[in-house]
Amino acid sequence: MGNPFDLNGKVAVVTGANTGIGQAIAVALAAAGADVACVGRTPAEDTVARIRALGRRAEIVSADLSTIEPVGRIVDETVTTLGRLDILVNNAGIIRRADAVDFSEADWDAVVDTNLKSVFFLCQAAGRYMIANGGGKIINIASMLTFQGGIRVPSYTASKSGIGGLTKLLANEWAAKGINVNAIAPGYIATNNTAALQADAARNTAILDRIPAGKWGDADDLGGAAVFLASRAADYVQGHILAVDGGWLAR
């Protein structure tokens, strides 16, 4: 059987690959053998350099996922430059913070369009290719707010709750077509998106007090989970949301 986590010969698309969780996942997939198309609004030059240093191929695909316009092009460019598409990681996302009574329509639409609408339509575009070409793996990035409500992030909570449902829906429809659809729910990870929370002394203390591991996670903590769900080791895993949270949900 060989190494069930080996991704040699596979090609992955990772959105939001220029920094943080997306960069860590892209590099982890490359370390397991995959070639990677790094998608982002800004060129993921550092990520590409890290992947190429591992001896894998990497290409930049510039795309703004605040609209669905680029989703077909992302698939087409990946197949053209890297030869195929086996793995899709939907990581790109944004967040807006305000009390629910003050939350604007613009902030609602910006977050839901990026975090949920574009994810579905990129899954659709990749799914069409994968169904026609023997299957593949799709990994959506969920959140603790897939399971919980949070505060002051109504559109983010709605989008990440939607990711949980969408992951299960697509698994139901596509499992028999050779596509595994799962999600990773990061806990409190030290990234740009959580910088405001880390800087708020009271919130930071409250968060740390709730995490059994006693620390914020690092983006690299997501790499192993992504490699697992992208590999043959997860061939019978469908519609699952894997929490990588230092024990947050166990409290």
C-alpha positions as CSV (number, residue, x, y, z in Angstrom):
1,M,0.0,0.0,0.0
2,G,2.9,2.4,0.6
3,N,2.6,5.6,2.6
4,P,-1.1,6.5,2.7
5,F,-0.2,10.1,3.3
6,D,1.9,10.4,0.2
7,L,0.7,13.1,-2.2
8,N,3.3,12.7,-4.9
9,G,1.7,13.1,-8.4
10,K,-1.2,15.2,-6.9
11,V,-1.9,18.8,-7.7
12,A,-3.6,21.1,-5.1
13,V,-5.3,24.5,-5.3
14,V,-5.0,26.5,-2.0
15,T,-6.9,29.8,-1.8
16,G,-5.6,32.6,0.4
17,A,-2.2,30.9,0.1
18,N,-0.1,34.0,0.6
19,T,0.0,34.0,4.4
20,G,-1.2,32.4,7.6
21,I,-3.2,29.2,7.5
22,G,-3.3,29.1,3.7
23,Q,0.4,29.4,3.4
24,A,1.0,26.7,6.1
25,I,-1.4,24.3,4.4
26,A,0.1,24.9,1.0
27,V,3.6,24.2,2.3
28,A,2.5,21.1,4.2
29,L,0.8,19.6,1.1
30,A,4.0,20.3,-0.9
31,A,6.1,18.6,1.8
32,A,3.9,15.5,1.4
33,G,4.6,15.6,-2.3
34,A,1.9,17.7,-4.0
35,D,2.4,20.5,-6.5
36,V,0.4,23.6,-5.6
37,A,-1.4,26.4,-7.3
38,C,-1.3,29.3,-4.8
39,V,-4.4,31.5,-5.2
40,G,-4.8,35.0,-3.7
41,R,-5.5,38.6,-4.2
42,T,-1.9,39.4,-3.7
43,P,0.9,37.2,-5.2
44,A,1.9,34.4,-2.9
45,E,5.6,34.8,-3.8
46,D,7.0,33.7,-0.4
47,T,4.7,30.6,-0.4
48,V,5.8,29.7,-3.9
49,A,9.5,30.0,-2.9
50,R,9.0,27.8,0.1
51,I,7.3,25.1,-2.0
52,R,9.9,25.2,-4.8
53,A,12.6,24.9,-2.1
54,L,11.0,21.5,-1.3
55,G,11.4,20.4,-4.9
56,R,7.8,20.7,-5.8
57,R,6.2,22.8,-8.5
58,A,4.2,25.9,-7.5
59,E,2.4,28.5,-9.5
60,I,0.7,31.8,-8.6
61,V,-2.9,32.2,-9.6
62,S,-4.0,35.8,-8.9
63,A,-7.7,36.0,-8.1
64,D,-10.0,38.1,-5.9
65,L,-12.6,35.8,-4.4
66,S,-14.9,38.6,-3.3
67,T,-16.8,37.7,-6.5
68,I,-17.3,34.4,-8.2
69,E,-15.9,35.7,-11.5
70,P,-12.5,34.0,-11.2
71,V,-13.6,30.5,-10.1
72,G,-13.5,28.9,-13.5
73,R,-10.2,30.5,-14.4
74,I,-8.6,29.2,-11.2
75,V,-9.4,25.6,-12.3
76,D,-8.4,26.3,-15.9
77,E,-5.1,27.9,-15.0
78,T,-4.2,25.2,-12.6
79,V,-4.9,22.4,-15.1
80,T,-3.0,24.3,-17.8
81,T,0.1,25.1,-15.7
82,L,0.3,22.0,-13.5
83,G,-1.5,19.4,-15.5
84,R,-4.4,18.4,-13.3
85,L,-6.4,19.1,-10.2
86,D,-6.7,16.6,-7.4
87,I,-7.1,18.7,-4.2
88,L,-9.0,21.9,-3.5
89,V,-8.5,23.8,-0.2
90,N,-10.9,26.7,0.3
91,N,-9.1,28.8,2.8
92,A,-9.6,32.4,1.6
93,G,-11.8,34.4,4.0
94,I,-12.4,37.8,5.6
95,I,-14.0,39.0,8.8
96,R,-15.8,42.1,9.9
97,R,-16.4,43.0,13.5
98,A,-19.3,45.2,14.9
99,D,-22.2,44.8,17.3
100,A,-25.1,43.1,15.6
101,V,-27.4,46.2,16.1
102,D,-24.8,48.3,14.1
103,F,-23.8,45.8,11.5
104,S,-23.9,47.1,7.9
105,E,-25.2,45.5,4.8
106,A,-21.9,46.1,3.1
107,D,-20.0,44.2,5.8
108,W,-22.6,41.4,5.6
109,D,-22.3,41.0,1.9
110,A,-18.5,41.3,1.7
111,V,-18.0,38.5,4.2
112,V,-20.7,36.1,3.0
113,D,-19.7,36.6,-0.7
114,T,-16.1,35.8,0.0
115,N,-16.5,33.1,2.7
116,L,-19.5,31.2,1.4
117,K,-20.7,32.1,-2.0
118,S,-17.2,32.0,-3.7
119,V,-16.5,28.8,-1.8
120,F,-19.5,27.0,-3.2
121,F,-18.9,28.1,-6.8
122,L,-15.2,27.2,-6.6
123,C,-16.3,23.8,-5.2
124,Q,-18.7,23.5,-8.1
125,A,-16.0,24.3,-10.7
126,A,-13.5,22.0,-9.2
127,G,-16.2,19.3,-8.7
128,R,-17.1,19.3,-12.3
129,Y,-13.5,18.7,-13.2
130,M,-13.0,16.0,-10.5
131,I,-16.2,14.2,-11.5
132,A,-15.0,14.0,-15.1
133,N,-11.5,13.0,-14.1
134,G,-11.8,10.3,-11.5
135,G,-12.4,12.2,-8.3
136,G,-10.5,14.3,-5.8
137,K,-10.4,15.9,-2.4
138,I,-12.1,19.1,-1.3
139,I,-11.2,20.6,2.1
140,N,-13.1,23.7,3.3
141,I,-11.8,25.8,6.2
142,A,-14.6,26.1,8.8
143,S,-14.2,27.7,12.3
144,M,-15.2,27.3,15.9
145,L,-18.1,29.5,14.8
146,T,-19.3,26.7,12.7
147,F,-20.4,25.2,16.0
148,Q,-20.8,28.3,18.2
149,G,-22.2,31.8,17.9
150,G,-19.4,34.1,18.9
151,I,-20.0,37.8,19.4
152,R,-19.7,40.8,17.1
153,V,-19.1,38.8,13.9
154,P,-22.6,38.0,12.6
155,S,-21.7,37.6,8.9
156,Y,-18.6,35.6,9.7
157,T,-20.6,33.3,12.0
158,A,-23.3,32.9,9.3
159,S,-20.7,32.1,6.7
160,K,-18.8,29.6,8.7
161,S,-22.0,27.9,9.8
162,G,-22.9,27.7,6.2
163,I,-19.5,26.1,5.4
164,G,-20.4,23.3,7.8
165,G,-23.7,22.6,6.0
166,L,-22.2,23.0,2.5
167,T,-19.5,20.5,3.3
168,K,-22.0,17.9,4.4
169,L,-24.3,18.6,1.4
170,L,-21.5,18.2,-1.1
171,A,-20.3,15.1,0.6
172,N,-23.8,13.6,0.3
173,E,-23.9,14.4,-3.4
174,W,-20.4,13.7,-4.5
175,A,-19.1,10.8,-2.3
176,A,-20.3,8.2,-4.8
177,K,-18.6,10.2,-7.6
178,G,-15.1,9.7,-6.0
179,I,-14.9,13.1,-4.3
180,N,-14.2,13.4,-0.6
181,V,-15.5,16.7,0.9
182,N,-14.5,17.5,4.4
183,A,-13.6,20.6,6.5
184,I,-11.1,21.7,9.1
185,A,-12.3,23.9,11.9
186,P,-9.3,25.8,13.3
187,G,-9.5,27.0,16.9
188,Y,-7.8,30.2,18.0
189,I,-4.9,30.5,15.6
190,A,-2.5,33.4,15.7
191,T,-3.0,35.0,12.3
192,N,-3.8,38.4,10.8
193,N,-7.6,37.7,11.2
194,T,-7.2,37.3,14.9
195,A,-4.8,40.1,15.5
196,A,-7.5,42.3,17.1
197,L,-8.4,39.5,19.6
198,Q,-4.7,38.9,20.5
199,A,-4.3,42.7,21.1
200,D,-7.3,42.9,23.4
201,A,-5.9,42.0,26.8
202,A,-9.2,41.0,28.4
203,R,-10.4,38.9,25.4
204,N,-7.0,37.3,25.0
205,T,-6.9,36.2,28.6
206,A,-10.5,34.9,28.4
207,I,-9.6,32.9,25.3
208,L,-6.5,31.4,26.8
209,D,-8.4,30.5,30.0
210,R,-10.8,28.4,27.9
211,I,-8.2,26.5,25.8
212,P,-7.1,23.3,27.5
213,A,-3.8,23.5,25.6
214,G,-3.2,26.9,27.2
215,K,-1.9,28.6,24.1
216,W,-3.0,30.0,20.8
217,G,-2.4,27.7,17.9
218,D,0.1,28.3,15.1
219,A,-0.8,28.1,11.4
220,D,1.5,25.1,11.0
221,D,-0.8,23.2,13.4
222,L,-3.3,22.9,10.5
223,G,-0.8,21.2,8.1
224,G,-1.1,17.7,9.3
225,A,-4.9,17.7,9.2
226,A,-4.9,19.0,5.7
227,V,-2.5,16.4,4.5
228,F,-4.6,13.7,6.1
229,L,-7.8,14.9,4.5
230,A,-6.1,15.3,1.1
231,S,-4.6,11.8,1.2
232,R,-5.6,8.2,0.7
233,A,-5.7,7.9,4.4
234,A,-9.0,9.7,4.4
235,D,-10.6,7.9,1.5
236,Y,-13.6,6.8,3.7
237,V,-13.9,10.1,5.5
238,Q,-16.9,12.2,4.2
239,G,-18.7,15.3,5.4
240,H,-16.5,15.5,8.5
241,I,-15.5,18.8,10.3
242,L,-12.2,18.2,12.0
243,A,-11.5,20.6,14.8
244,V,-7.9,21.6,15.4
245,D,-8.5,23.7,18.4
246,G,-6.3,22.8,21.4
247,G,-9.3,21.3,23.1
248,W,-11.6,24.4,22.9
249,L,-14.7,22.4,21.9
250,A,-14.1,19.8,24.6
251,R,-14.6,22.4,27.4
